[in-house]
């Protein structure tokens, strides 16, 4: 059912000079284009995205939180395109992987595996001076990555220069030993992965010292959200009917991704979940296939 808004061809927005408050508590101008592109990113047609953006523009007021705008967009998508509404919840879903960082480390490992990397989680690696616990070691095509995972469960949290500097220091100590990394051979590179955003200073420092970054909308053309969307590597926390008890059970079974959930169901490996709950989460998961 289409939204009851008439759209003329090539119709443009009458930009309002409203300021909204982002998740870091900072004021920024309301952006019609951001709303439009957010809806399109999760699969809405251009026409539907324009309808949503125009509707939001009429409802936005000075000082409105971007979180409220997010909920309004999601409400429209739920009615018009349920699969898109699930994808639109991706950022929240990533923050629900906790409360500890280990599920996020497993998730990053799964994402890298799906992209052809060999992965070893929670490795003890010897440097010249001391030993380090490395969240994830990966190898592909002669390139080895020391992956540090920084999980954030608050919308306002960011990853700063200190986090990059700590990883870089580990990298320098480990590479000065000049030995294979726990069975992986190749050029060693440091990679910092997060579900949050990097500060401008963190990006500048990382570029300067050669630390690769993977986070929310960074790199701009291949951020974590793009990797997830393009490869359909959605975390199970994106499913609305998944409660904390089910999340714990599935994590204990080694299931982190929606496609793993669907495969386990096909193989009759989810008998520990009550049938009514299982049917709901599987129905939601199939919207993301």
C-alpha positions as CSV (number, residue, x, y, z in Angstrom):
1,X,0.0,0.0,0.0
2,X,1.6,3.3,-1.1
3,X,1.8,6.3,1.2
4,X,-1.0,8.8,0.5
5,X,1.4,11.5,-0.8
6,X,1.4,12.8,-4.4
7,X,4.8,13.1,-5.8
8,X,5.5,15.2,-8.9
9,X,8.3,14.1,-11.2
10,X,11.6,15.6,-10.2
11,X,10.0,17.3,-7.2
12,X,12.5,18.8,-4.8
13,X,12.4,19.5,-1.1
14,X,11.7,22.9,0.3
15,X,14.6,22.8,2.7
16,X,13.7,23.9,6.3
17,X,16.4,25.5,8.4
18,X,15.8,23.2,11.4
19,X,18.6,21.9,13.6
20,X,18.3,18.4,15.0
21,X,20.3,16.7,17.7
22,X,22.4,13.6,16.7
23,X,23.3,10.6,18.9
24,X,26.5,12.3,20.2
25,X,24.3,15.2,21.5
26,X,25.5,17.6,18.8
27,X,23.3,19.9,16.8
28,X,23.3,19.5,13.0
29,X,21.1,20.8,10.2
30,X,18.2,18.6,9.3
31,X,19.0,16.9,6.0
32,X,16.3,15.8,3.5
33,X,19.0,14.0,1.5
34,X,20.2,11.9,4.5
35,X,16.6,10.7,5.1
36,X,16.2,9.9,1.4
37,X,19.5,8.0,1.2
38,X,18.9,6.1,4.4
39,X,15.6,4.8,3.1
40,X,17.2,3.9,-0.3
41,X,20.1,2.2,1.4
42,X,17.8,-0.5,2.9
43,X,16.0,-1.2,-0.4
44,X,13.2,1.4,-0.7
45,X,12.6,2.6,-4.2
46,X,13.4,6.2,-5.1
47,X,9.8,7.1,-5.1
48,X,9.1,5.5,-1.7
49,X,12.2,7.1,-0.2
50,X,11.2,10.5,-1.5
51,X,7.7,10.1,0.0
52,X,9.2,9.2,3.3
53,X,11.7,12.1,3.3
54,X,8.9,14.6,2.5
55,X,6.7,13.2,5.2
56,X,9.6,13.4,7.8
57,X,10.4,17.0,6.6
58,X,6.9,18.1,7.4
59,X,7.0,16.5,10.9
60,X,10.5,17.6,12.0
61,X,10.8,20.4,14.6
62,X,13.7,22.4,16.0
63,X,15.8,20.3,18.4
64,X,14.2,16.9,17.4
65,X,16.6,14.0,18.2
66,X,17.8,12.0,15.2
67,X,16.7,8.9,17.2
68,X,13.1,10.1,16.9
69,X,13.5,10.7,13.1
70,X,14.9,7.2,12.9
71,X,11.8,5.7,14.6
72,X,9.5,7.7,12.2
73,X,11.3,6.4,9.1
74,X,11.2,2.8,10.5
75,X,7.5,3.1,11.2
76,X,6.8,4.0,7.6
77,X,9.0,1.2,6.3
78,X,7.3,-1.4,8.6
79,X,4.0,-0.6,6.8
80,X,5.4,-0.4,3.3
81,X,8.4,-2.7,3.2
82,X,9.0,-5.0,6.2
83,X,12.3,-6.3,4.9
84,X,13.6,-2.8,4.6
85,X,12.4,-2.0,8.1
86,X,14.5,-4.8,9.5
87,X,17.6,-3.7,7.6
88,X,17.0,-0.1,8.9
89,X,17.5,-1.5,12.4
90,X,21.0,-2.8,11.7
91,X,22.8,-0.2,13.8
92,X,20.6,-1.0,16.8
93,X,21.1,-4.7,16.1
94,X,24.8,-4.3,16.3
95,X,24.6,-2.7,19.7
96,X,22.5,-5.6,21.0
97,X,25.3,-8.1,20.4
98,X,26.6,-7.5,23.9
99,X,26.8,-7.0,26.8
100,X,30.4,-8.1,26.4
101,X,32.5,-7.6,23.3
102,X,33.0,-11.3,22.6
103,X,29.8,-11.8,20.4
104,X,31.0,-8.8,18.3
105,X,34.5,-10.5,17.9
106,X,32.7,-13.6,16.7
107,X,30.6,-11.6,14.4
108,X,33.6,-9.8,12.8
109,X,35.3,-13.2,12.5
110,X,32.2,-14.5,10.6
111,X,32.2,-11.4,8.3
112,X,35.8,-11.9,7.4
113,X,35.3,-15.7,6.9
114,X,32.5,-15.0,4.5
115,X,34.9,-12.7,2.6
116,X,37.4,-15.5,2.1
117,X,39.7,-15.0,5.1
118,X,41.1,-17.7,7.3
119,X,40.2,-16.7,10.9
120,X,41.5,-17.5,14.4
121,X,39.8,-15.9,17.4
122,X,41.2,-14.9,20.7
123,X,44.9,-15.6,20.0
124,X,47.9,-15.2,22.3
125,X,50.6,-13.6,20.2
126,X,54.2,-13.1,21.3
127,X,55.8,-9.8,20.8
128,X,59.5,-8.9,21.3
129,X,58.7,-7.5,24.8
130,X,55.5,-9.2,26.0
131,X,52.6,-11.4,25.0
132,X,49.2,-10.0,23.7
133,X,45.7,-11.3,23.5
134,X,44.6,-10.5,19.9
135,X,40.8,-10.6,19.3
136,X,41.2,-12.0,15.8
137,X,43.9,-13.1,13.4
138,X,43.1,-13.4,9.7
139,X,45.0,-14.3,6.6
140,X,44.2,-14.1,2.9
141,X,46.4,-14.0,-0.1
142,X,49.6,-13.5,1.8
143,X,48.2,-10.7,3.9
144,X,47.9,-11.2,7.7
145,X,45.8,-8.9,9.9
146,X,46.0,-8.3,13.6
147,X,42.4,-7.4,14.3
148,X,41.4,-5.5,17.4
149,X,37.6,-5.3,17.9
150,X,36.1,-2.4,19.8
151,X,32.4,-3.0,20.6
152,X,30.2,-0.1,21.6
153,X,26.7,-0.6,23.0
154,X,25.8,3.1,23.4
155,X,24.7,5.2,20.5
156,X,26.8,8.1,21.6
157,X,30.1,6.1,21.9
158,X,32.9,6.6,19.4
159,X,36.4,5.1,18.9
160,X,39.2,7.6,19.4
161,X,42.9,8.0,18.8
162,X,43.9,6.1,22.0
163,X,42.3,2.9,20.7
164,X,44.3,3.2,17.4
165,X,47.5,4.0,19.3
166,X,47.2,0.9,21.5
167,X,46.8,-1.4,18.5
168,X,49.7,0.3,16.7
169,X,51.9,-0.2,19.7
170,X,51.0,-3.9,19.8
171,X,51.7,-4.2,16.1
172,X,55.2,-2.6,16.4
173,X,56.1,-5.0,19.2
174,X,54.8,-8.1,17.4
175,X,56.3,-7.3,14.1
176,X,59.7,-6.6,15.6
177,X,59.9,-10.3,16.5
178,X,59.7,-11.2,12.8
179,X,58.1,-14.6,13.2
180,X,54.9,-16.2,11.7
181,X,51.8,-15.4,13.6
182,X,50.3,-18.6,15.1
183,X,50.6,-20.5,11.8
184,X,49.8,-17.5,9.5
185,X,52.5,-16.3,7.2
186,X,52.6,-13.1,5.2
187,X,52.8,-9.3,5.5
188,X,51.4,-8.3,8.9
189,X,48.9,-5.4,9.0
190,X,46.9,-3.9,12.0
191,X,43.1,-3.5,11.6
192,X,40.8,-1.9,14.1
193,X,37.1,-2.9,13.7
194,X,34.1,-1.4,15.5
195,X,30.4,-1.1,15.3
196,X,30.7,2.6,16.1
197,X,32.1,5.6,14.3
198,X,35.7,6.8,14.5
199,X,36.6,10.3,15.6
200,X,38.2,12.6,13.0
201,X,41.5,12.5,14.9
202,X,41.4,8.7,15.1
203,X,41.1,8.5,11.3
204,X,43.9,11.1,10.8
205,X,46.2,9.2,13.1
206,X,45.4,5.8,11.6
207,X,46.1,7.0,8.1
208,X,49.3,8.5,9.3
209,X,50.7,5.3,10.9
210,X,49.1,2.8,8.6
211,X,46.4,1.2,10.7
212,X,43.4,0.0,8.7
213,X,40.0,0.9,10.0
214,X,36.6,-0.8,9.6
215,X,33.6,0.9,11.3
216,X,30.2,2.4,10.8
217,X,30.3,4.3,7.5
218,X,34.1,4.0,7.3
219,X,35.7,3.5,4.9
220,X,33.0,5.7,3.3
221,X,32.5,3.4,0.3
222,X,33.0,0.1,2.2
223,X,32.0,0.6,5.8
224,X,30.8,-2.2,8.1
225,X,27.2,-1.6,7.2
226,X,28.0,-1.9,3.5
227,X,29.8,-5.2,4.0
228,X,26.8,-6.5,6.0
229,X,24.2,-5.4,3.4
230,X,26.1,-6.4,0.3
231,X,26.8,-9.9,1.6
232,X,23.6,-10.3,3.7
233,X,25.6,-10.9,6.8
234,X,22.9,-9.8,9.2
235,X,23.3,-10.5,12.9
236,X,20.5,-12.4,14.6
237,X,19.9,-9.4,16.9
238,X,18.2,-7.7,13.9
239,X,15.2,-10.0,14.4
240,X,12.4,-8.2,16.4
241,X,11.1,-11.3,18.0
242,X,14.5,-12.4,19.4
243,X,14.6,-12.0,23.1
244,X,17.7,-12.2,25.4
245,X,17.1,-15.8,26.4
246,X,16.9,-16.9,22.7
247,X,20.0,-14.8,21.9
248,X,21.9,-16.5,24.7
249,X,20.8,-20.0,23.5
250,X,21.7,-19.3,19.9
251,X,25.1,-17.8,20.8
252,X,25.9,-20.9,22.9
253,X,25.1,-22.9,19.7
254,X,27.6,-20.8,17.8
255,X,24.9,-19.0,15.7
256,X,25.6,-15.3,15.2
257,X,24.3,-14.6,11.7
258,X,20.8,-14.8,10.2
259,X,21.9,-17.1,7.4
260,X,23.4,-19.5,10.0
261,X,20.0,-19.5,11.8
262,X,18.2,-20.4,8.6
263,X,20.7,-23.2,7.8
264,X,20.4,-24.6,11.3
265,X,16.6,-24.6,11.0
266,X,16.8,-26.4,7.6
267,X,19.0,-29.1,9.3
268,X,16.6,-29.4,12.2
269,X,19.2,-28.2,14.7
270,X,17.0,-25.8,16.6
271,X,14.9,-28.2,18.6
272,X,15.9,-26.4,21.8
273,X,13.7,-23.4,20.8
274,X,9.9,-23.6,21.5
275,X,8.0,-24.0,18.2
276,X,6.0,-20.8,18.4
277,X,9.1,-18.7,19.0
278,X,11.1,-20.5,16.4
279,X,8.4,-19.9,13.8
280,X,8.3,-16.2,14.5
281,X,12.1,-15.7,14.2
282,X,12.4,-17.9,11.1
283,X,9.6,-15.9,9.4
284,X,11.4,-12.7,10.1
285,X,14.8,-14.2,9.0
286,X,13.3,-15.2,5.7
287,X,12.6,-11.5,4.9
288,X,16.3,-11.0,4.7
289,X,17.2,-13.8,2.3
